[in-house]
Amino acid sequence: MNAELLLMFTLGCDRAYLYAHPERELTGDEQSRYEAALAERARGVPAQYITGHQEFWGMDLIVTPDVLIPRPETEHVIEAVLELQSSACGVRHPEAGSRKPEARSRAVDVGTGSGCIALALAKELPDADVHATDISAAALEVARANAARHQLESRVQFHQADLLAGFEDNSFDFIVSNPPYVGESETDQVQLEVRKFEPRNAVFAGSTGLEAITRLIPQACAALKPGGWLVMEISGTIAEEVKKLLRAWDDVQLRPDLQAIPRVAQARKPRHPNAVRMGTAQKSTGR
Ligand SMILES: C[S@@+](CC[C@H](N)C(=O)[O-])C[C@H]1O[C@@H](n2cnc3c(N)ncnc32)[C@H](O)[C@@H]1O
C-alpha cells in the first residue's frame, strides 16, 4: 500500500494509471525521487507527511509535520454535531417554549490543527458561523491554507488562542474539539511513528491526558449558550474520567467508534444557571 501510494505521489498519478500502465518505466529522476520517498517512509515518517496530503470528510487536506494527521475516527465528531444540529432544527427542546431554533448557529473548533473539523462543519452547515482556535501559529497557517484550498476561507475565522480564551461570552451553540488527550504515562502505548513525527502538543496533554479537557470544560461552559453542546473526541482510557468531569452537564453521552471504543463525549450546557455554577465548582475540586 505504502509503496503504491508513494509511487502515485512520485508520478503524480492515480491508482488506475498505475494499473493501466504496467509497462511504464521510471525515468532516472522519477527513480531517485521514489527512492528518496521510500527511504523517508523506511525511517518511519508517516506517508502523509511525505505526500503532504490526507483525506478527511471527503476533502483532500494539506498536512505538514506542524499538524496532527487527521484520523478517520475524528469523523465521528462531525457525525455527532450534524445529528445534534438536525435534531435541534427538527424538534424543539421542551424548555425552548414556542421559540423557533435560531437559523444561524455558531460553532467553534478548539485545537483545529489542519482545520479538518472546522472545515467539515463549514462545508456541512452552510448557514453556520464557524470559528477555529489553535495555540500553534504554524498549525493555523496550514488550516488557513486548507480553508483556501476548499474555498471556505470566508466561512471560518481562525484565531490563535489558548483553548477558548477570549470566547467566554455565552454565544456558541457548539464547542467542538479533538483536544490532546494522551497522558505522558501512556507514552509507551503510543505508536513510535506518532511519538517521533507528530507534534507533541497535539497528542500529549500532560501526565494523565485529562489536562486539556479539564481546562476546556469550564471554558466551554462559559462560551456556550444555555442548552448549547460540547462535543469532544476522547479515548477509552479517559472516558470514565471525562464523564465525571461532565457530571453537572445535561444529556451526557459517550458515543463509540467502529471498534466499539468510546470516542466522542457529548454534553449539553444546563439551562439552569445554578447547575452551571455547580459544575464549575465541582470541576475544580473533582477528580
Ligand atoms: C489532537 S490535535 C487535533 C487536530 C485536529 N483538530 C484534528 O482533529 O486532527 C490537537 C490540537 O490542539 C492544539 N492545542 C494543543 N494545546 C492547545 C491549547 N492549549 N490551546 C489551543 N490549541 C491547543 C494542537 O496544536 C493541535 O493542533
The ligand as a Gaussian input file, in Angstrom:
#p B3LYP/6-31G(d) Opt

LIG

0 1
 C       -5.310000      16.179000      18.654000
 S       -4.830000      17.620000      17.725000
 C       -6.320000      17.841000      16.779000
 C       -6.101000      18.493000      15.452000
 C       -7.339000      18.450000      14.554000
 N       -8.467000      19.118000      15.172000
 C       -7.716000      17.020000      14.243000
 O       -8.756000      16.541000      14.727000
 O       -6.973000      16.363000      13.502000
 C       -4.906000      18.865000      18.972000
 C       -4.650000      20.284000      18.501000
 O       -4.788000      21.127000      19.642000
 C       -3.790000      22.120000      19.613000
 N       -3.561000      22.540000      21.002000
 C       -2.845000      21.951000      21.976000
 N       -2.920000      22.649000      23.118000
 C       -3.715000      23.717000      22.857000
 C       -4.178000      24.825000      23.639000
 N       -3.843000      24.952000      24.912000
 N       -4.969000      25.720000      23.039000
 C       -5.324000      25.600000      21.731000
 N       -4.921000      24.581000      20.953000
 C       -4.135000      23.651000      21.506000
 C       -2.589000      21.464000      18.971000
 O       -1.735000      22.447000      18.407000
 C       -3.276000      20.569000      17.935000
 O       -3.393000      21.241000      16.711000

